[in-house]
Amino acid sequence: MRLDADDLSAGALGAYLARGQQPRTLQLLTVTFTLAYRASGTGIPRLGNDARRTEVGATAEDLIERSVPFVEEIKNRTAGVELEAWLNQERGPGSGLWDDLAGIIKDGVADGWAANEEIDGPNYRRSRIIGPSERLNWFSITAVYMNSVPLFCGEYHQHPYGEINMVIPLDEGALLRGPRGWQGPGWTSPEPGSHHYPEVVGGGLIALFYLPAGRISYDITVPEDYDFMVPEGYRMSAADGQ
């Protein structure tokens, strides 16, 4: 029996399993599905350009596996201006990598296996998905969920070796502040030694970040002259009538 993409439903897969197919065949079927995975605008997985919803959700393993070729590309690059520009030009929204990772991590947040630890209530959550490992060239992967219309600042922290951060807005107009300004869908890449608040404005978003050697430090003092700001047309506080 051969299953095409159009046949990949719970009923068809159940019938396939009932026929006692060999495990290797099922592994190949799983790989085929994973490689064909794309996300709809709502975060519901679909096959290729088929917009029909399925009951199959992405997993942490899907995210890790999809990240393997990505970290292979960036393992010898240093976080900073040049890498950030390259990421937004070559691996931004509309690229296979960005669209795949965005779909998977949206599923993860919705299904509760990513960004599931409250840092400051339900609108600021974080979780490390995998620590630094040989499989990922000693990068770690962490997901953060932040949701606020007026400006919200998370925990101040430092990046000893820099950061590669993918920004996935869940609400139109949601922005994350990076070292070179406010970022919508795309990437930020703070340099080694940089430190900042994670700042969000305009709604909910997910930050999916890759850390060389998993290094991040919260043992740092906020500068007295730290400049809080919001883009024009956005609200600094809940009482702000902008």
N, C-alpha and C positions, 0 to 999 in steps of 0.2 A: 504494500500500500504506500502511495506517495502523497504527502501533504503539501499542497501549494499554500502560498500566503493567504489566499482567499478562504482556505479551509481551516485556518488556525483559530479555532474557537474551542471553548471548554468541552463541548460535546464531541467535536472531531478528535481532539487530543485524547479524550477519555477512551474513545473507540480504538484509537491507535495504540494506547497503552494496553487495552484489553486483549489485543492480538499478540501480546508477548514479544514485541520488538526488542532487539538487542540494545543494551545500554549505550553502546557507541553511536547507534543511530539516533537515540534520543539526545545525546550530547551534540551531535551535528545539527539536529533540529534547533536546539537551544542556541547554539552559536549563530545559526542563520537568522533566528529571530533577533538576537542581540545586535548583530551587524546591521539588520534592516531597521532597527529602532529609530524612530523619530518622534518628537513630541508635538502635540497639538498646542494651540494657543492657550488652552486651559490646563496644560500639564498632563493630559490623559495620553498614554502611549498609543501609538498607531504604527502600522507597517508602511514604510515608504511614503507614498503620497495618498494612501488610503486613510481617509478621515474617520472611518468607523471606529468607535470606541471598543476596547477590549477590557477584560477583567484582569489583565496581567499588569502588575506594577513593577517598576524598576527596583533594584536592590542596591545595597552598598557595594556588593561585589561588581555589579554592572558599572558603578561609578569608578571603582578602582581600576577595573579592566580598561575602561575607556580612557583613563588618565595615563596609562602606561606609555602609549606612544607620544602623548603630549609632554610628559616630563623628559622623555628621551630627546625631544626637540630643544628643551630649555635647560638641560642639566649643566651645560657649560656656558650659559649666559648669566650675566650679573643683573640683578634687579635694578631698575632705574629708568631713565628717560628713553633710551634707545629700545629697551625691551618692551616698555609700555607702548611705544609707538608701533612697534612691529606686531604686537599682540592685537592691537585695535585695528590695524590694517589687514593683517593676514589671518587672524583667528577670532575675529569679532562676530557679532550677530550675522547670521546668514551663512557662516562657514559650518561645515559638518561638525567640527569639534565643539564650537560654542553651542550650536543648537542641540547636539546630543547631551552635553553636560547640563545645559539648562533644563532640558526635559527630565533628565534623571534626578537632579537635585530637587526640582519642584515636587516630583513624586516622593522623594525622601522626606521632605518637610511635611507634606500632606499625610504621609503614611506613618510618620513618627520615628523614623530611624535616623533622621538628620536634624541638627539644630533642635534637639529635644530637651536640653537642660536649661532651665530658667536661670538667667543671670540677674535680671531685674524685672520680674513679672513675665507674663506670657508674650509680650511684645519685644522682648530682648532675650533671645535664646541662642545657645551655642553648643556644639559637640564636635569632638575630634573623631573623624571617621576612621582614620588609620594613622598610626604613628610612623616616623621615618623608618623605611625598610629598603632592603636591597632591591626588591621588586620595583620600587618607585624611585630608584637612584637616590635614596635617603631623603626624599621629600616626605612631609606629612600632608594630610588633607583635613581641613576643618571647615565646617559650615556654620554660618551665623545668620539668624533671622532677626531683622529689625523692622519695626512698624511704627511710624509716627508721622503725622502731617506737619506739625511744627518741628523745629529742630530738636533732635535728640542725640545725646552723646553717650556712647558706651564707655567701656573701661579704657583708660589711657594705657598705652603700651608701647614697647620698643621692638624693632626688628633687627636683631644683631646681624643677620645675614640677608636682610631684605625680605620682600614678600611678593608673590604673584597672586593677584586677587581678581576673581571674576565677579562682575556685578550683574545680578539678575533681578531687575525690577518686577514686582508682582502687581503694582499699581502704575498706571500711566503717569509719568512725571516724577516718580520716586527717584531720588538721587543719593549717591554716596560720595562723600568728600574724599578725594585722593590728594596726593602731594602736588598735583598740577591743576587742582580745581575740582569742580563737581562732575561726577561721572554717572551717566545713565547706563543703558545696556552696553557692556564692554568690559574693559580691564583697567586696573590700576596696578602700579608696580613701585611701591616705596623702596628707596635705596637702603643698602645695609647701614645700620646705625640710626635710621630714621625713627621718629616716635610721634604719635598722634592719638587723638580720639577717633574712634570710628563714629562718624557723624552721618545721620540720615535725615532727610527732609522730604516731604511730599507723599508719604505713604509707605507701603511695605516693600521690602526687597530681601534678597538672599545674597550674602557674600560667601563665595566658595574660594578659600584661599589655600595656596600651596606654599609651605615654608621649607627652605633648605635646612636640612638636619632637624627639622621640627622646632627651630629656635624662635622663641618669643618670650618677652620679659614684661611682667607687670610691676616690677620693682623699679619704678622710675618716677621722679617728681615732675608734676606738670609745671611748665614754665609760667612765671607770673604774668608774662606778656602774651600768653596764648590768645590768638585772635579768633573769636567766635564770629561767624558770619553766615549768611544765607544768600542764595541767589535772588536776584530781583523778582518780586512777585511771590516769594515764598514767605512763610511765617517763622519768626524767631521764637515765639512762644505761643501758648494756647490763648493768651490774652491779646496777642498781636492781631490787629485788624487788617493786616496786609492782604 
